[in-house]
Amino acid sequence: MPQKTGANIEEVCVKENRIFDGKILSVRCDDVRTPSGHIATREVVEHKSAVGMLAVTDRQTVLLVRQYRYAVHEETLEVCAGLIEQGEDPAQAAEREMQEELNVKASKLYNIGKFYASPGFCTELFTLFLAEGLEKASLPQDEDENVSVCEIPFKDIPVMIKNGKIRDSKTFAALSWFMAKEGIAPEL
């Protein structure tokens, strides 16, 4: 529910136009009435909620996954992440995804925050976790995934962000939060 800051800021749907229903997302093109009374069109991607985990080792490194992302036609470096399945809470999804993608489980899992991936058009709500006390544990990867684990030293994070090696929003958010927590200066 939108927060109100005095004047009515909420837009009201007057006609929902469902365009597509898929496995992980649906698309609508809705007609809304703006607070000023005008009718406008809003394109909305309904996306399942997801989790992302910043896995920190006792070797002063973080574990990221490297994978090819078809939508942008490039290989990316990302925090371990995945969709929350029906019946799971975010922490359960985090534990499962780390075993599938990183082959580890965490003895300490801290919820560090939630954010919308792109609230201008998408409903996806992301929950980020800090994972520590890592131990070997594995589950099979999803059959449509091909991820490999990369271990990145803390000291390399600022340069990787500055040089555009980290372009995924959840990873950028998680690593920026971590640098602030650890007092790691950004690369200027």
Summary of the structure (lengths in Angstrom):
residues: 188
radius of gyration: 18.9
end to end distance: 38.6
largest distance: 57.8
contacts: 519
relative contact order: 0.17
helix: 20%
strand: 44%
